[in-house]
């Protein structure tokens, strides 16, 4: 009994989370089975380490950020290159901008711009607070950059605590290059993950992983 009370006290006083019940929605209708994935070709196997995302530029070059700290790219002739070394295992979503540079979500540093000349941090704070877990990014035709923050409370290596707590800590942010300003578009999202613009760019789609 004493041991159980000690464990309970430990959980109450020192738990890193303040959980609530996670309500899981009913599953979607069953999809028809198929064998499409049996016909895919694997690229960069043994060379890219746990890539999160891919982006393709106008020349057909494929870029991906890997957990060994590199942004790597695959040329049209099929050869791979370790292009830019960022040095962190926190690189997640990336996109090729209209100007040709690479926009990268770094779960540790925020929103990055990567070019042949080097790496620039575009946004590391919003409303005076550190951006903790930048996840995915998309650029609009007017140059505005929208990106998701999966959690404002937990970092990349503690992502599982976000779902255990079951409280919405995610955000959708907007970076305006012309003003060099960062703003919050949406708050209280349930682990905001993928983000995309509609074809007409009249709305954004954001994936909430815990819903």
C-alpha positions in Angstrom: 0.0 0.0 0.0 2.8 2.4 0.9 4.5 1.7 -2.5 1.2 2.4 -4.4 0.7 5.6 -2.5 4.3 6.7 -3.3 3.8 5.9 -7.0 0.5 7.8 -7.0 2.1 10.8 -5.3 4.9 10.8 -7.8 2.5 10.8 -10.8 0.4 13.6 -9.3 3.2 15.9 -8.3 5.8 15.2 -11.0 4.0 14.1 -14.1 5.0 16.1 -17.2 1.4 16.0 -18.4 -2.0 17.1 -17.2 -4.1 14.6 -19.1 -7.7 14.5 -20.1 -9.7 11.7 -21.8 -8.9 11.4 -25.5 -12.1 10.9 -27.5 -11.3 8.9 -30.6 -13.8 9.3 -33.4 -15.5 6.3 -35.1 -13.4 4.8 -37.9 -14.1 5.8 -41.5 -15.7 3.3 -43.9 -13.4 0.5 -44.9 -11.4 1.3 -48.0 -11.3 -1.3 -50.8 -8.1 -3.3 -50.6 -5.6 -2.9 -53.4 -2.0 -3.6 -54.2 -0.8 -0.2 -55.4 2.1 0.0 -52.9 3.5 -3.3 -54.2 4.4 -1.4 -57.4 6.3 1.5 -55.9 10.1 2.0 -56.4 12.2 2.8 -53.3 14.5 5.8 -53.7 17.6 6.4 -51.6 17.3 3.2 -49.5 20.3 3.0 -47.3 21.3 6.7 -48.0 18.4 8.7 -46.5 17.7 8.3 -42.8 14.1 8.5 -41.8 13.0 11.3 -44.2 9.9 13.2 -43.1 8.9 14.9 -46.4 9.9 15.4 -50.0 9.8 18.4 -52.3 10.6 18.7 -56.1 11.9 21.8 -57.7 11.3 23.1 -61.3 14.3 21.1 -62.6 12.9 17.8 -61.2 15.4 17.6 -58.4 14.0 15.9 -55.3 14.8 17.3 -51.8 14.3 15.6 -48.5 15.4 16.4 -44.9 16.8 13.4 -42.9 17.3 12.6 -39.3 21.1 12.6 -39.6 21.0 16.4 -40.0 21.2 16.6 -43.8 19.1 18.0 -46.6 19.8 15.6 -49.4 18.7 15.7 -53.0 18.2 13.3 -55.9 19.2 14.6 -59.3 17.3 13.7 -62.5 20.0 11.2 -63.5 19.2 9.2 -60.3 22.3 10.2 -58.3 22.0 11.3 -54.7 23.9 14.2 -53.0 24.3 15.3 -49.4 23.5 18.9 -50.1 23.3 21.0 -46.9 24.3 19.9 -43.4 22.0 21.5 -40.7 23.4 19.3 -37.9 20.1 18.5 -36.1 17.8 15.5 -36.1 14.8 17.8 -35.9 14.2 18.6 -39.6 10.6 17.8 -40.7 8.5 19.2 -43.5 10.0 21.1 -46.4 8.9 22.9 -49.6 10.6 24.5 -52.6 9.7 28.2 -52.7 8.8 30.2 -55.8 12.3 31.8 -55.5 13.9 28.4 -55.6 15.1 28.1 -52.1 14.1 25.4 -49.6 11.7 26.2 -46.8 12.3 23.8 -43.9 10.4 23.2 -40.6 13.0 22.6 -37.9 11.3 21.3 -34.7 14.1 22.9 -32.7 14.8 26.2 -34.4 11.5 27.1 -36.2 11.2 28.0 -39.9 14.4 27.9 -42.0 15.4 29.1 -45.5 18.1 27.0 -47.1 20.0 28.1 -50.2 23.2 27.4 -51.9 24.8 30.1 -49.7 23.6 28.8 -46.4 20.8 28.6 -43.8 18.7 31.5 -42.4 16.2 31.2 -39.6 13.1 33.0 -40.8 11.0 32.6 -37.7 11.9 31.2 -34.2 9.4 33.0 -32.0 5.8 34.1 -32.2 4.2 36.5 -29.8 7.4 36.4 -27.7 7.3 32.6 -27.3 9.7 30.0 -28.8 8.3 28.0 -31.7 8.8 24.4 -30.3 7.7 21.9 -33.0 7.4 23.4 -36.4 6.1 20.6 -38.6 4.9 21.3 -42.2 5.0 24.3 -44.5 3.4 25.6 -47.7 4.0 28.9 -49.7 1.2 30.9 -51.2 1.4 32.7 -54.6 1.8 36.1 -52.8 4.9 34.9 -51.0 3.2 34.3 -47.6 4.4 31.2 -45.8 2.0 29.1 -43.7 3.4 26.4 -41.4 2.0 24.2 -38.7 3.3 23.8 -35.1 2.4 20.4 -33.8 2.7 21.4 -30.2 3.6 24.5 -28.2 4.2 22.5 -25.1 6.2 19.4 -26.1 9.3 19.1 -28.3 9.9 16.5 -31.1 11.4 13.9 -28.8 8.4 14.2 -26.4 5.7 14.2 -29.0 4.0 11.2 -27.5 3.3 13.2 -24.3 1.1 15.5 -26.4 -1.3 12.6 -27.3 -1.2 11.3 -23.8 -2.2 14.6 -22.4 -4.9 14.8 -25.2 -5.1 18.6 -25.1 -4.8 20.8 -28.2 -1.5 22.6 -28.2 -1.0 23.0 -31.9 -1.0 26.1 -34.1 -1.1 27.3 -37.7 1.3 30.2 -38.3 1.9 32.7 -41.1 5.2 34.3 -42.0 5.0 37.4 -44.2 8.4 37.9 -45.9 7.7 41.5 -47.0 7.1 42.6 -43.4 9.3 40.0 -41.8 6.4 39.3 -39.4 5.1 36.1 -37.9 1.4 35.7 -36.7 -0.9 33.1 -35.4 -3.7 32.1 -37.8 -5.2 29.2 -35.7 -4.6 28.1 -32.2 -5.7 25.1 -30.1 -5.1 22.5 -32.8 -4.8 18.8 -31.9 -1.2 18.2 -33.0 -1.2 20.2 -36.2 0.7 18.2 -38.8 0.4 18.4 -42.6 -0.7 21.7 -44.2 -1.8 22.4 -47.8 -3.4 25.1 -49.9 -6.4 24.6 -52.1 -5.9 24.8 -55.8 -7.5 28.3 -55.9 -5.6 29.2 -52.7 -8.9 30.3 -51.0 -8.5 28.0 -48.0 -5.9 25.9 -46.1 -6.2 22.3 -45.0 -4.5 21.3 -41.8 -4.3 17.7 -40.4 -4.9 17.3 -36.7 -3.2 14.1 -35.9 -5.2 13.3 -32.7 -8.6 13.9 -34.2 
